[in-house]
Amino acid sequence: MTTNKTWLLIDDDTAFLEVLQRALKRQGVEATIATSQAEALGTLSSRSFSRCVLDLNLGGESGLQLLPELLHRQPDLGVLVLTGYGSIATAVEAMRRGAINYLCKPVTVSQLISGFDALAITPELRPEPPSVEEMEWEHIQRVLNEHEGNVSATARALNMHRRTLQRKLQKHSRWRN
């Protein structure tokens, strides 16, 4: 298994980052961790990386907002978006903004490493159609991305009260974790 040897790991979960960093080290990969957008940009300005694992949700900030800035600072950086909040809308948006792949947690280190080698997302087809709740979640994510993560603007576009939308987002995040 060949890998590029310098990775930047960006996630707001420090315990997850440390476990991932140790697991990658056993595979011969040197990984530096960052727990916020500011820390990631500071680290990126001081050294060069070949690959980056970027969490979609960085303590309430959107990893999708950070993605173009990472690629602007290091155009050859391969960025893989890793998330516990998977949706088709965010996967498409991540790829549109320059990610080379999009994976949902939990993943193994070998899946993560091979995720960088994948040229395209090849989703597995499900035997049953998505539920109404899943379809609602996909629609909310699509509209949320269209409004760049702005909950108030998204609620207006969905003709929904802002607090109702916030409850749905919080409920889903607890359900997915």
One Martini backbone bead per residue (centre of mass of N, CA, C, O) as a GRO file, in nm:
protein
  177
    1MET     BB    1   0.091   0.041   0.028
    2THR     BB    2   0.063   0.358  -0.106
    3THR     BB    3   0.167   0.681   0.025
    4ASN     BB    4   0.142   0.979   0.118
    5LYS     BB    5   0.334   1.124   0.398
    6THR     BB    6   0.161   1.409   0.424
    7TRP     BB    7  -0.080   1.498   0.665
    8LEU     BB    8  -0.396   1.665   0.722
    9LEU     BB    9  -0.595   1.686   1.020
   10ILE     BB   10  -0.950   1.787   1.034
   11ASP     BB   11  -1.093   1.820   1.362
   12ASP     BB   12  -1.290   1.865   1.665
   13ASP     BB   13  -1.191   1.569   1.751
   14THR     BB   14  -0.924   1.490   1.932
   15ALA     BB   15  -0.943   1.185   1.982
   16PHE     BB   16  -0.975   1.104   1.688
   17LEU     BB   17  -0.713   1.230   1.583
   18GLU     BB   18  -0.513   1.066   1.760
   19VAL     BB   19  -0.594   0.787   1.658
   20LEU     BB   20  -0.544   0.843   1.356
   21GLN     BB   21  -0.248   0.925   1.379
   22ARG     BB   22  -0.146   0.651   1.491
   23ALA     BB   23  -0.252   0.471   1.259
   24LEU     BB   24  -0.089   0.614   1.034
   25LYS     BB   25   0.194   0.568   1.151
   26ARG     BB   26   0.178   0.253   1.111
   27GLN     BB   27   0.167   0.327   0.780
   28GLY     BB   28   0.384   0.575   0.734
   29VAL     BB   29   0.222   0.837   0.830
   30GLU     BB   30   0.243   1.179   0.847
   31ALA     BB   31   0.052   1.360   1.098
   32THR     BB   32  -0.137   1.655   1.128
   33ILE     BB   33  -0.319   1.850   1.359
   34ALA     BB   34  -0.656   2.007   1.353
   35THR     BB   35  -0.943   2.182   1.531
   36SER     BB   36  -0.950   2.429   1.321
   37GLN     BB   37  -0.947   2.662   1.086
   38ALA     BB   38  -0.718   2.838   1.197
   39GLU     BB   39  -0.518   2.607   1.252
   40ALA     BB   40  -0.508   2.497   0.963
   41LEU     BB   41  -0.405   2.756   0.822
   42GLY     BB   42  -0.148   2.784   0.992
   43THR     BB   43  -0.025   2.510   0.918
   44LEU     BB   44  -0.034   2.547   0.605
   45SER     BB   45   0.165   2.802   0.605
   46SER     BB   46   0.424   2.630   0.736
   47ARG     BB   47   0.339   2.377   0.549
   48SER     BB   48   0.341   2.084   0.354
   49PHE     BB   49   0.089   1.887   0.184
   50SER     BB   50  -0.069   1.607   0.023
   51ARG     BB   51  -0.295   1.554   0.248
   52CYS     BB   52  -0.656   1.576   0.346
   53VAL     BB   53  -0.862   1.560   0.635
   54LEU     BB   54  -1.208   1.671   0.634
   55ASP     BB   55  -1.439   1.792   0.828
   56LEU     BB   56  -1.762   1.906   0.801
   57ASN     BB   57  -1.774   1.953   1.125
   58LEU     BB   58  -1.635   2.248   1.299
   59GLY     BB   59  -1.779   2.347   1.558
   60GLY     BB   60  -2.014   2.477   1.349
   61GLU     BB   61  -1.836   2.471   1.114
   62SER     BB   62  -1.767   2.458   0.772
   63GLY     BB   63  -1.571   2.261   0.570
   64LEU     BB   64  -1.670   2.376   0.295
   65GLN     BB   65  -1.554   2.665   0.348
   66LEU     BB   66  -1.247   2.567   0.371
   67LEU     BB   67  -1.170   2.414   0.110
   68PRO     BB   68  -1.093   2.647  -0.094
   69GLU     BB   69  -0.861   2.761   0.085
   70LEU     BB   70  -0.680   2.517   0.082
   71LEU     BB   71  -0.651   2.510  -0.236
   72HIS     BB   72  -0.536   2.795  -0.265
   73ARG     BB   73  -0.273   2.740  -0.088
   74GLN     BB   74  -0.284   2.416  -0.204
   75PRO     BB   75  -0.349   2.289  -0.511
   76ASP     BB   76  -0.220   1.979  -0.459
   77LEU     BB   77  -0.425   1.909  -0.254
   78GLY     BB   78  -0.570   1.629  -0.111
   79VAL     BB   79  -0.923   1.612  -0.043
   80LEU     BB   80  -1.101   1.456   0.226
   81VAL     BB   81  -1.425   1.402   0.322
   82LEU     BB   82  -1.530   1.364   0.665
   83THR     BB   83  -1.841   1.214   0.801
   84GLY     BB   84  -2.147   1.192   1.011
   85TYR     BB   85  -2.325   1.378   0.780
   86GLY     BB   86  -2.449   1.225   0.540
   87SER     BB   87  -2.497   1.345   0.197
   88ILE     BB   88  -2.554   1.412  -0.123
   89ALA     BB   89  -2.531   1.719  -0.119
   90THR     BB   90  -2.250   1.733   0.027
   91ALA     BB   91  -2.096   1.559  -0.172
   92VAL     BB   92  -2.134   1.735  -0.419
   93GLU     BB   93  -2.019   1.996  -0.295
   94ALA     BB   94  -1.738   1.889  -0.230
   95MET     BB   95  -1.662   1.821  -0.523
   96ARG     BB   96  -1.711   2.105  -0.641
   97ARG     BB   97  -1.483   2.231  -0.432
   98GLY     BB   98  -1.236   1.977  -0.463
   99ALA     BB   99  -1.282   1.709  -0.373
  100ILE     BB  100  -1.188   1.360  -0.409
  101ASN     BB  101  -1.368   1.280  -0.151
  102TYR     BB  102  -1.641   1.099   0.036
  103LEU     BB  103  -1.683   1.005   0.378
  104CYS     BB  104  -1.826   0.795   0.621
  105LYS     BB  105  -1.871   0.751   0.934
  106PRO     BB  106  -1.707   0.491   0.983
  107VAL     BB  107  -1.351   0.429   0.934
  108THR     BB  108  -1.083   0.295   0.811
  109VAL     BB  109  -0.763   0.333   0.727
  110SER     BB  110  -0.780   0.181   0.458
  111GLN     BB  111  -1.025   0.342   0.352
  112LEU     BB  112  -0.888   0.616   0.363
  113ILE     BB  113  -0.651   0.559   0.178
  114SER     BB  114  -0.829   0.455  -0.065
  115GLY     BB  115  -0.996   0.724  -0.094
  116PHE     BB  116  -0.760   0.871  -0.252
  117ASP     BB  117  -0.765   0.662  -0.507
  118ALA     BB  118  -1.032   0.748  -0.582
  119LEU     BB  119  -1.196   0.896  -0.858
  120ALA     BB  120  -1.484   0.808  -0.747
  121ILE     BB  121  -1.795   0.781  -0.648
  122THR     BB  122  -1.933   0.450  -0.541
  123PRO     BB  123  -2.229   0.381  -0.477
  124GLU     BB  124  -2.439   0.196  -0.302
  125LEU     BB  125  -2.710   0.012  -0.355
  126ARG     BB  126  -3.025   0.008  -0.241
  127PRO     BB  127  -3.304  -0.195  -0.199
  128GLU     BB  128  -3.434   0.058  -0.071
  129PRO     BB  129  -3.591   0.329  -0.033
  130PRO     BB  130  -3.602   0.618   0.095
  131SER     BB  131  -3.703   0.787   0.342
  132VAL     BB  132  -3.865   1.063   0.437
  133GLU     BB  133  -3.642   1.160   0.632
  134GLU     BB  134  -3.410   1.141   0.426
  135MET     BB  135  -3.532   1.334   0.218
  136GLU     BB  136  -3.551   1.576   0.404
  137TRP     BB  137  -3.248   1.592   0.471
  138GLU     BB  138  -3.149   1.637   0.183
  139HIS     BB  139  -3.304   1.900   0.138
  140ILE     BB  140  -3.185   2.061   0.370
  141GLN     BB  141  -2.888   2.037   0.275
  142ARG     BB  142  -2.922   2.176   0.004
  143VAL     BB  143  -3.028   2.449   0.114
  144LEU     BB  144  -2.794   2.502   0.311
  145ASN     BB  145  -2.578   2.518   0.084
  146GLU     BB  146  -2.711   2.752  -0.079
  147HIS     BB  147  -2.676   2.926   0.215
  148GLU     BB  148  -2.394   2.872   0.351
  149GLY     BB  149  -2.516   2.773   0.650
  150ASN     BB  150  -2.768   2.954   0.682
  151VAL     BB  151  -3.033   2.910   0.886
  152SER     BB  152  -3.224   3.148   0.835
  153ALA     BB  153  -3.229   3.131   0.522
  154THR     BB  154  -3.322   2.838   0.511
  155ALA     BB  155  -3.589   2.870   0.662
  156ARG     BB  156  -3.714   3.065   0.461
  157ALA     BB  157  -3.691   2.876   0.208
  158LEU     BB  158  -3.868   2.644   0.372
  159ASN     BB  159  -4.093   2.767   0.541
  160MET     BB  160  -3.947   2.788   0.836
  161HIS     BB  161  -3.871   2.785   1.142
  162ARG     BB  162  -3.572   2.822   1.286
  163ARG     BB  163  -3.611   2.635   1.537
  164THR     BB  164  -3.707   2.390   1.378
  165LEU     BB  165  -3.449   2.353   1.219
  166GLN     BB  166  -3.257   2.324   1.459
  167ARG     BB  167  -3.392   2.069   1.571
  168LYS     BB  168  -3.344   1.890   1.325
  169LEU     BB  169  -3.034   1.914   1.326
  170GLN     BB  170  -2.992   1.806   1.616
  171LYS     BB  171  -3.138   1.538   1.589
  172HIS     BB  172  -2.963   1.425   1.360
  173SER     BB  173  -2.685   1.441   1.502
  174ARG     BB  174  -2.765   1.239   1.728
  175TRP     BB  175  -2.853   1.005   1.541
  176ARG     BB  176  -2.565   0.973   1.385
  177ASN     BB  177  -2.372   0.932   1.657
   0.00000   0.00000   0.00000
